[in-house]
Amino acid sequence: MSRIGQAPETTTHKVVKSLWIAIWLFYLSAPVTDLVSGGHSTGARVLGGLGLVAFTSWYLVLVFRTVRQMAVPKVLVSVAVLAAQATVLSLTLGREWLVLFVYVSISSGAALPGEYSRWTVPGATALMMVVAPALPGWDAYLAGLVVPALMGGFAMVGIRAMIRTTIELREARATVAQLAANEERLRMARDLHDLLGHSLSLITLKSELAGRMLPERPEAAAQQVADIERVSRQALVDVREAVSGYRRATLPGELAGARTALTAAGVAADLPAEPEDDLPEEAEAALAWSLREAVTNVVRHSGAKRCTVTLETRQTLAGRLVELTVSDDGGGGSAAHGNGLTGLTERLEAVGGTLSAGPTGKTGFRLVARVPLGSGS
């Protein structure tokens, strides 16, 4: 069952809410004055005072919500009890007590969900209008209570809806912040995977080469060690830039790195020259990361003897696009996407591109990355 809200938890909240409730208690001056100088008997005054205290106490419970959780049926019963008390006190003690129906309306608007209070507020007002004609001098007095009963009740409905909307907006902002943090973590994971996977593969290859060269060719081994140092330093720079969010991969840089990695692995490299057209930064970065991941996979997993890279601009029915193709004559691999290819797919989709990768037969593997170009490119 639906539940009403919880009581204020901090001292500030309690003070603010108490002041707000105290404003509405001003209307109780009429019943109090009637008890003191209304000409009632002592017994009527005692019973009327006890009834007023009971009514006010339960009204404060509903509006202030000192109960942690209360089901809607219990709130409806409580509002009905308040309405019954207001009816009995008004019929017994006079027109001044009709003001209690205003409190019935306000408490129902404050304690009940909107789908209930939109009926209970006018219902409490209608009950007051039914009871009033049974009291002497009711007509002029009733006119001043109908508007407060309706406006006060629906004002509480509006405040309740506003508070609920504010809470939902705060939760939505927290969710957006969490999603942004998750996206940033995914970006960092993709960058580090692409950066370190390529660099560490190249370092491993050159270390193996240096180890094989050491007995007979110390000078060549020293050159490999120097290359390892250079790659390590560049990897450190790349990681720092990636962590800072400033690094942007470029095709010329990745083509040069691909040539070095393939040569070190003993793979014949057929690479294109630098792209002639100036590509948008986002498109160039996505293609550069695709080239890096593809070459890393060729070096680490394929066992290929030759790797061919093509880069061309094509005109299609959907517009112009740049297509990067990396193919090898290795073992063929698997069509299942690992972390690297999954990250590439996300990068390309972010700029409206696509990725396809898989075996080309019994031997060989091909990766094709396509990125659309803007009309101005």
Secondary structure as UniProt FT lines:
FT   HELIX           11..24
FT   HELIX           25..28
FT   HELIX           29..37
FT   HELIX           42..64
FT   HELIX           72..93
FT   HELIX           95..99
FT   HELIX           100..111
FT   HELIX           114..131
FT   HELIX           132..134
FT   TURN            136..137
FT   HELIX           138..213
FT   TURN            214..216
FT   HELIX           218..244
FT   HELIX           251..264
FT   TURN            265..266
FT   STRAND          268..270
FT   HELIX           281..297
FT   HELIX           298..302
FT   STRAND          306..316
FT   TURN            317..318
FT   STRAND          319..328
FT   HELIX           339..350
FT   TURN            351..352
FT   STRAND          354..359
FT   STRAND          365..372
FT   TURN            375..376
//
